[in-house]
């Protein structure tokens, strides 16, 4: 193989490698964009989860309060006394 042929072959290989690197960089950019979107989704879901946990706790407390009021009403009726429900 002559010197010019070797140089031409090297140029083709380098061009091929540069095209491959460009493709990889584009793929990396696309993957980073998808990753950022997923991170945003996860953040939103975490906020929603926290909101739902707080809501569940509040509902549980309110149900306990209602059950306590019903229980005190039942106790008052059993003892023949007046029931005075409390607001909660």
Buried (B, 14 or more C-beta within 10 A) or exposed (E): EEEEEEEEEEEEEEEEEEEEEEEEEEEEEEEEEEEEEEEEEEEEEEEEEEEEEEEEEEEEEEEEEEEEBEEBEEEBEEEEEEEEEEEE
